Amino acid sequence: TDLSLSSLPSPSSLSLSLSLSLGPGFQALHSVACVLFQFALLRLMGRTVTCVVTSFVFQMVYLSAGYYFTATEQYDIKWTMPHCVLTLKLIGLSLDYYDGRKNKSGEGPEEALPDTPGLLEVTGFCYFYGAFLVGPQFSFRRYLNTVGSMKVVDPPSRLDSLLPAITRLSLGIVYVSIFTLTKPFFPDDYMLTSAFMNRSMAYKCLFIALWGKCTLTKYVSCWLVAVSISLVPPLSRPSLT
């Protein structure tokens, strides 16, 4: 069923999402173009294999081209980082929309979309402030069910999700602190120097293992913070159908 206006994202939530996504400036137009193109595909091509294939090819080619033209010898944080998450979302949206034609007859997965989503719904899904940077990934159907139920969730349920959110946020802060303190001891460029190459094999293996653990804490901290935000609405609970 279509959502009522009261169940759509609030103006404050949508403005927060857009302000965060528009932080890089004009580079945010990459994501806007892909979202609009995906919405046009759903409207014009409908529930067809052609729509799914076109969505996959366009989104993957756009992301690959972004990697190619922005790549450097260093690890850079650019618009391609959140766009990778967006690409998976948009391709998944086309698949769920295609599965919706089976769901009308009582068949198909639970994530299938029986109705055509509106532009505001697609935009809210893509720019949801808890997941547009590093994830986590969730289906469009779950997003709609969660947004529609936020108006009627009782206070005890919100408190139940608040404690896990604070726990994961605290763990994220711990991990980012570990990364900040240990990273100076394990620089990336050191492994490309002659001094590192002249070390023993045991030293090299130990250094690479510790360097990998140190680098991993950076990503774990991002994922924990993102999950803590998603728990507050909360998106991690089972879908309300």
N, C-alpha and C positions, 0 to 999 in steps of 0.2 A: 504494500500500500504506500501511497505517497505520504510524505511527512507534512505536517501542518507547519505554519510559520513559527509556532511556539516551540517546536522541537528542533528547529534548525540552529546552527551555531550562533551564539550571541554576538552582537557587534563588537563587544570588547574582546572576546576570544578570537574572532576573525581578524580584528585589527592587530592583535598581538602577534598572530601567526604571520600576517603579511609584513608587519614591521620587522620581524626577525628574518624573514626570507628576503626582504628587500635590502637587508644590511649591506650586501656586496655592491649595491648600486645597480647599474644597467645590466650587470651580469644576471640578475634575477629574471630578465626577459627571456632567458633560455627556458626556464621552467614554465613561465607563463605561456610561451609559444607551444610547448609540448602539451600542456594541460588543455589549451584551447583546441589544438589539433586532435587530441584524443576525444574530447567532447564532440567535436564535429564528426569524427568517425562513428561514434555510437549513434548519432542522430541520422547520418546519411546512409551508412552501410547496414545498420541494424544488427540482428543476431545472425551473422554469417561467418563462415570460415574466412572469407576475404577480409573481414574487419579484424579478426584475430591476427591473421598473417600480416596485414598492413601495419597494425599496431606494433607487432613484434619487430618487424623490419625497420620501421621508421624510428622507433624509440632506441633500438640498439645501435643503428647507424648514427643517430644524432649523438648518443653518448660516446661511441667510439671516436667519432670525429672530434668531439670535445677533448677527449684524452689525447688525441694525436696533435692537435694544434696548441694545447696548453702544456704539454709535457716538457719537463726540464730534467736536469741531472739530479736535482734535489727533490725531496718529498714536499710537495706543495699542497696547501689546503685552499682549494679554489671552488668554483661553482660546480665542478664535476663531482665533488664529494656528496652533497645532498642530492644531486641529480641522479646519481646511481640508485639511491633509495627510491626516488620518484619514478625512475624507469621501471623498476620491479612493480611498483604500485599500479602504474598505468597499464602494463601488460596483464597483470592479474585482474584488473578491472574489466578489460576486454574479454578475458576468459570467463569471469563470473557472469558477465552480461550475456555471453553466448550460451552458457549453461542454463540461463533463465528460461529459455524456450522449452526445455525439458521439465523444469520445475513447475510450469503451469499445469502440467498433466499429472502432478504428484510425484514425479521422478526427478533425479538429479541431486547434486550435493546441497547442503544447507546454505552454502555461501552464494548460491545462484541468485541472480537478481530478476525477479518477475516483472519489474517495472523499469522504465527508462529513467535514469537519474537526471536531476536538473543540474544546471551549471553551478548554482550555489552549493549544492551537495557535493559535486565533484571537487570544487575548489576547496571546500572545508576539509574533505578527505585528504587531499594532496598536501595542504598546508597546515594540517593539524600540528599544533605547537609541540606536542610530545613525541613526534615521530618523523618529522620531515628532514631532520639533519642526519641521524644515524639509525633510524628505525625505532622500535621494532616494527616488523611487518604484521599487518592484520587485514582481514578482508573488508571490503566496502560494506557488506551486509552487517558485519559486527559493528562497524563505525556508526551506521544508521541506527541500529538497535540501541547502542549505547547513548548516542545523542538524544534519541527519542525518549529514553528512560531517565535522563538526568533530571527532568523536572519533577519526577515522582519518587525518586529514591529517598527512603527514610533516613533520618540522621544517624541511627546506629550503623547502617550499612556504610555510610561515608566515613565514620570513625574507624570501622573495621579495615577500610582500605588506606586510611591515613598512616597508621603505624607501619605497615609494610613499605609504604612510599618513603617515609622518613628513614627507615632502616636502609633501604637501597641508596637513598641520597647520601647518607652518612658513609656507606661503603664506597660510593663513588668519590667522595671527598678524600677518603683514606687512600684510595688507589691513585688519584691524581697527585696526592702529596708524595706517595712513594715514587711515582714517576719523576716528579720535579727534583727530588733529592738524589735519585740514583742515576738519572740520565747523564749528568756531567762526567760520571765515571765510565760510561759506556757510549762514547760518541760514535756515530755512524761512519764518519770519515776515517777513523783510526784503522778500520779493517782494510782500507785501500792503501795504506802506507807501507813502506819497506820495513819499518820497525816491526809491524805486526807480522809480516811475511817471514821475518827472521826468527820469530818465536818458535817454540817447540809445538808439536802437534797437540799435545795435551793442553797447553795454554790456549791455543786457538779454539779448541773444542769447548773448553770451559768458558772462554770469553764470549763466544757466539751463543752458548746456551744462556748465559746471564744477560747478554744483550737482548736476546729474544724475549726473555721474561720481562725485562724492563720495558721493552717496546709494547708488549702485550698489555701492560697495566694502563697504558694510555687509552687503548681501545675499550678495555673493560670499564674504565671510569666513565667514558662517554655512554656506553650501553647502560650502565647502572643509573646514571642521571636521567637518561631518556626513559627508562622503565619506571623510575620513581614518578616522573611526570604523568606517564600513562596510567599509573595505578590510581591516581586521584579521581579521574572521571567516573569509574575506572574501566579501562578497556580490557584488562586482563581477566575479568570475570566472564563466566559463560554468557553467551548471547541471550538476550531476552526476546523470545519469540512469542 
